[in-house]
Amino acid sequence: MNSPKKLFGFAIVVIFAILGFSGLVSAASDHGWDLETADQAFQTWIITDTESGQQATLTVDSLGNFTGSGWVGTAPGAGDYNIYITNGRMSGTSMTFQVSASYSGGQGTISGTGTGTLNVSFPSATSGSGTYSGTISDPLGDRNFSSPWMATRVGGDGGGGGLVFPDLTVLIYRIAPGVSLIVIIVAVVAIVVAILPLPRNGVRLGTKRAAAPPRGKLKTGAPASMVQHLDSIQKIPPGARPLPQPRLHPGKFEPTDVLQKVPCPYCGTIVISAFGKWYCPNPKCKWNKGEV
């Protein structure tokens, strides 16, 4: 468990971090950044259907979302109708949108999707190009269409006043109050734990600390653990003789570790157990060679 000083220091750092974040949000608001909602008129673009030459105006917010209008279509017997650009999105160097229209009392519909590439990442981009394609459905039947487009920014901020990471910043701003409250509660608890002399080792406050129970010790010469030394029979050298029961030998004034490995008394190699007997796995051991 961390020491009280470390807990206290951690709590102080957390609280100052929260205060710093609150100051950042406040400073951003003072500079006119609306972190909770996007700036609906951040940029203005003109998109041109390069085949027909028609132009439409796009209103882009600070998050890269946009809608547009201005394209006009013509159908025999139906006259002119508006083609709307919706669900537009500029993100990085990608630009996507949808086109839709309805004419002849709803008997004719146009539905399509536009995709393209910006010259640089939004919001610094100044131009883009691509194609839009889809399906026309009316009494004449269903048919596909495809047309190239070009877009140019004609007004608005190119990034100096916008957010560098708008989506992430808005998300942090929205969840910050709840997260900050939870973190502050954790920090206060950490301070309390660091300051109060809480009980340790089961001793209540205001009472004398009980002495720790003495550690158990084994006498010198206790038998070694056969389970701790259990190993493969393949490690037993050919012709090896079983060893006498190994015994534990602790250091002076030290408790005996009942799971300690025991060396062979003749060569120092750690012994192994197999078939309920003890062996030295060293084929050059004097015991295995019958020299002792």
C-alpha positions as CSV (number, residue, x, y, z in Angstrom):
1,M,0.0,0.0,0.0
2,N,1.3,3.5,-0.8
3,S,2.5,5.6,2.0
4,P,0.4,8.5,3.3
5,K,2.8,11.1,1.8
6,K,2.4,9.5,-1.7
7,L,-1.4,9.4,-1.3
8,F,-1.5,13.1,-0.2
9,G,0.8,14.1,-3.1
10,F,-1.4,12.2,-5.6
11,A,-4.5,13.9,-4.3
12,I,-3.0,17.4,-4.6
13,V,-1.8,16.7,-8.2
14,V,-5.3,15.5,-9.2
15,I,-7.1,18.5,-7.7
16,F,-4.7,21.0,-9.4
17,A,-5.1,19.1,-12.7
18,I,-8.9,19.6,-12.4
19,L,-8.5,23.2,-11.6
20,G,-6.2,23.6,-14.6
21,F,-8.7,22.0,-16.9
22,S,-11.5,24.2,-15.6
23,G,-9.2,27.3,-16.3
24,L,-8.6,26.1,-19.8
25,V,-12.3,25.7,-20.5
26,S,-12.9,29.2,-19.0
27,A,-10.2,30.7,-21.1
28,A,-11.5,29.1,-24.2
29,S,-15.0,30.5,-23.5
30,D,-13.4,34.0,-22.9
31,H,-11.9,33.8,-26.4
32,G,-15.2,33.1,-28.0
33,W,-14.9,29.4,-28.4
34,D,-18.3,27.8,-28.0
35,L,-17.2,24.3,-26.8
36,E,-20.7,23.0,-26.3
37,T,-22.2,23.7,-29.7
38,A,-20.5,24.2,-33.0
39,D,-20.2,27.5,-34.8
40,Q,-22.9,27.2,-37.4
41,A,-21.3,29.8,-39.7
42,F,-17.6,28.9,-39.4
43,Q,-16.9,28.8,-43.1
44,T,-18.7,29.4,-46.5
45,W,-17.9,27.3,-49.6
46,I,-19.1,27.3,-53.2
47,I,-19.6,23.9,-54.8
48,T,-19.9,23.7,-58.6
49,D,-21.2,20.9,-60.8
50,T,-18.5,21.0,-63.4
51,E,-20.8,19.5,-66.1
52,S,-23.7,21.9,-65.8
53,G,-21.8,24.8,-64.3
54,Q,-24.4,25.2,-61.5
55,Q,-23.2,26.5,-58.2
56,A,-24.5,25.9,-54.6
57,T,-23.6,27.6,-51.4
58,L,-22.3,25.4,-48.5
59,T,-22.5,26.6,-44.8
60,V,-19.9,24.8,-42.8
61,D,-19.8,24.7,-39.0
62,S,-16.7,24.5,-36.9
63,L,-17.0,20.7,-36.7
64,G,-17.0,20.3,-40.4
65,N,-20.7,19.6,-40.8
66,F,-22.5,21.4,-43.7
67,T,-25.6,21.7,-45.8
68,G,-26.1,23.5,-49.1
69,S,-28.6,24.7,-51.7
70,G,-28.5,26.3,-55.1
71,W,-28.4,23.5,-57.5
72,V,-31.5,23.3,-59.8
73,G,-32.8,20.4,-61.9
74,T,-35.3,20.4,-64.7
75,A,-37.8,17.6,-65.6
76,P,-40.0,17.5,-68.7
77,G,-43.5,18.6,-67.7
78,A,-42.4,19.3,-64.1
79,G,-40.3,22.5,-64.6
80,D,-37.4,23.4,-62.3
81,Y,-36.9,21.8,-58.9
82,N,-34.3,22.3,-56.1
83,I,-31.5,19.8,-55.4
84,Y,-30.5,19.8,-51.7
85,I,-27.2,19.0,-50.2
86,T,-27.5,17.4,-46.8
87,N,-25.5,15.5,-44.2
88,G,-22.2,17.0,-45.4
89,R,-19.0,16.4,-43.6
90,M,-15.4,17.7,-43.8
91,S,-13.0,15.6,-41.8
92,G,-9.3,15.6,-42.3
93,T,-8.9,15.7,-46.1
94,S,-12.2,13.9,-46.7
95,M,-15.4,15.6,-47.9
96,T,-18.7,13.7,-48.2
97,F,-22.4,14.7,-48.6
98,Q,-25.8,13.5,-49.8
99,V,-28.0,15.0,-52.6
100,S,-31.7,14.7,-52.8
101,A,-34.6,16.2,-54.7
102,S,-38.3,15.6,-55.3
103,Y,-40.5,16.8,-58.3
104,S,-43.8,16.0,-60.1
105,G,-45.7,15.9,-56.9
106,G,-43.3,13.3,-55.4
107,Q,-43.5,11.0,-58.4
108,G,-39.9,11.8,-59.2
109,T,-37.0,11.5,-56.7
110,I,-33.3,11.9,-56.8
111,S,-31.0,10.3,-54.2
112,G,-27.2,10.2,-54.3
113,T,-23.9,10.5,-52.4
114,G,-20.9,12.7,-53.1
115,T,-17.3,11.9,-52.1
116,G,-14.1,13.8,-52.6
117,T,-10.8,15.1,-51.3
118,L,-9.8,18.4,-49.8
119,N,-6.4,20.0,-50.7
120,V,-5.4,20.0,-47.0
121,S,-7.0,18.9,-43.8
122,F,-10.1,20.8,-42.5
123,P,-10.3,23.6,-41.3
124,S,-7.3,24.8,-43.2
125,A,-8.6,23.5,-46.6
126,T,-9.4,26.0,-49.3
127,S,-10.6,23.7,-52.1
128,G,-11.7,20.2,-52.9
129,S,-13.0,18.0,-55.7
130,G,-14.7,14.7,-56.4
131,T,-17.9,13.1,-57.8
132,Y,-21.5,12.6,-56.8
133,S,-23.7,9.8,-58.1
134,G,-26.9,8.1,-57.4
135,T,-30.3,7.1,-58.8
136,I,-33.2,9.0,-60.5
137,S,-36.7,7.5,-60.1
138,D,-39.7,8.9,-62.0
139,P,-42.4,7.7,-64.4
140,L,-39.8,7.3,-67.1
141,G,-38.1,4.6,-65.0
142,D,-35.0,4.2,-62.8
143,R,-31.6,5.4,-64.0
144,N,-28.2,6.2,-62.6
145,F,-26.4,9.5,-62.7
146,S,-22.8,10.6,-62.0
147,S,-21.2,14.0,-62.2
148,P,-17.9,15.6,-61.1
149,W,-17.8,18.6,-58.7
150,M,-15.4,21.2,-57.4
151,A,-15.6,23.2,-54.2
152,T,-13.8,26.4,-53.1
153,R,-13.8,28.2,-49.7
154,V,-14.9,31.8,-50.2
155,G,-15.2,32.9,-46.6
156,G,-14.7,32.1,-42.9
157,D,-11.9,31.1,-40.6
158,G,-9.1,28.9,-41.9
159,G,-8.2,27.4,-38.5
160,G,-6.8,30.3,-36.5
161,G,-10.0,30.6,-34.4
162,G,-11.3,27.1,-34.7
163,L,-10.6,24.2,-32.4
164,V,-7.6,22.0,-33.3
165,F,-9.4,18.8,-32.3
166,P,-13.1,19.9,-32.3
167,D,-14.8,16.5,-31.8
168,L,-12.5,15.5,-29.0
169,T,-12.6,18.9,-27.3
170,V,-16.4,19.0,-27.3
171,L,-16.6,15.4,-25.9
172,I,-14.2,16.3,-23.1
173,Y,-16.1,19.5,-22.3
174,R,-19.4,17.6,-22.1
175,I,-18.2,14.8,-19.8
176,A,-15.8,16.9,-17.8
177,P,-18.3,17.9,-15.0
178,G,-19.2,14.3,-14.1
179,V,-15.7,13.0,-14.4
180,S,-14.3,15.9,-12.4
181,L,-16.8,15.3,-9.5
182,I,-15.8,11.6,-9.3
183,V,-12.1,12.4,-9.4
184,I,-12.5,15.0,-6.7
185,I,-14.3,12.5,-4.4
186,V,-11.5,10.0,-4.9
187,A,-8.9,12.7,-4.2
188,V,-10.7,13.7,-1.0
189,V,-10.8,10.1,0.2
190,A,-7.1,9.8,-0.6
191,I,-6.4,12.9,1.6
192,V,-8.4,11.5,4.4
193,V,-6.6,8.1,4.3
194,A,-3.3,10.0,4.2
195,I,-4.1,12.2,7.2
196,L,-6.0,10.0,9.6
197,P,-4.2,7.3,11.7
198,L,-6.3,4.4,10.5
199,P,-6.0,1.0,12.2
200,R,-3.1,-1.3,11.2
201,N,-2.8,-5.0,11.8
202,G,-6.2,-5.2,13.5
203,V,-5.3,-2.7,16.3
204,R,-8.1,-0.2,17.1
205,L,-7.5,3.5,17.5
206,G,-6.3,4.5,21.0
207,T,-5.1,1.1,22.0
208,K,-1.6,-0.3,22.3
209,R,-0.4,-2.1,19.2
210,A,-0.4,-5.8,19.7
211,A,2.9,-7.6,19.2
212,A,3.1,-9.6,16.0
213,P,2.9,-13.4,16.6
214,P,6.3,-15.1,16.4
215,R,7.2,-16.7,13.1
216,G,7.2,-20.4,13.0
217,K,10.6,-22.1,12.7
218,L,11.7,-25.6,11.8
219,K,14.6,-27.3,13.6
220,T,17.8,-27.9,11.7
221,G,17.6,-31.2,9.9
222,A,13.9,-31.1,8.9
223,P,13.2,-33.2,5.8
224,A,13.1,-31.4,2.4
225,S,9.8,-31.2,0.5
226,M,9.6,-34.0,-2.1
227,V,6.8,-32.1,-4.0
228,Q,9.0,-29.0,-4.3
229,H,11.8,-31.2,-5.9
230,L,9.5,-33.3,-8.1
231,D,11.0,-33.6,-11.6
232,S,11.1,-35.7,-14.8
233,I,12.5,-39.3,-14.6
234,Q,14.4,-38.4,-17.8
235,K,16.8,-36.3,-15.7
236,I,17.9,-39.3,-13.6
237,P,21.3,-40.4,-15.0
238,P,21.7,-44.1,-16.0
239,G,22.8,-46.2,-13.0
240,A,22.1,-43.4,-10.5
241,R,21.6,-44.5,-6.9
242,P,18.9,-43.1,-4.7
243,L,20.1,-40.5,-2.2
244,P,19.3,-40.6,1.5
245,Q,16.6,-38.2,2.6
246,P,17.9,-34.7,2.2
247,R,17.7,-32.4,5.2
248,L,17.1,-28.6,5.4
249,H,20.0,-26.5,6.9
250,P,19.0,-22.9,7.7
251,G,21.4,-20.1,8.2
252,K,22.3,-18.9,11.6
253,F,19.5,-17.1,13.4
254,E,17.2,-17.4,10.3
255,P,13.9,-19.2,10.0
256,T,13.9,-22.3,7.8
257,D,12.2,-22.1,4.4
258,V,10.4,-25.4,4.0
259,L,10.2,-24.9,0.2
260,Q,13.9,-24.2,-0.3
261,K,15.9,-26.3,-2.8
262,V,18.3,-28.7,-1.4
263,P,21.8,-29.3,-3.0
264,C,23.4,-32.7,-3.4
265,P,25.9,-33.2,-0.4
266,Y,28.4,-34.6,-2.8
267,C,28.5,-32.2,-5.8
268,G,26.2,-29.3,-5.0
269,T,23.7,-29.9,-7.8
270,I,20.0,-29.4,-6.8
271,V,18.5,-32.8,-6.1
272,I,15.3,-34.1,-7.7
273,S,12.6,-36.5,-6.6
274,A,10.9,-39.2,-8.7
275,F,9.1,-42.5,-7.8
276,G,9.2,-41.5,-4.1
277,K,13.0,-41.4,-4.0
278,W,15.7,-38.8,-4.2
279,Y,18.3,-38.6,-6.9
280,C,21.2,-36.3,-8.0
281,P,20.7,-35.4,-11.7
282,N,24.5,-34.8,-12.2
283,P,25.9,-37.9,-14.1
284,K,29.4,-36.9,-12.9
285,C,28.5,-36.8,-9.3
286,K,30.7,-39.0,-7.0
287,W,27.6,-40.5,-5.6
288,N,26.3,-41.6,-9.0
289,K,29.7,-42.9,-10.0
290,G,29.9,-45.1,-6.9
291,E,33.0,-43.3,-5.6
292,V,31.4,-42.7,-2.1
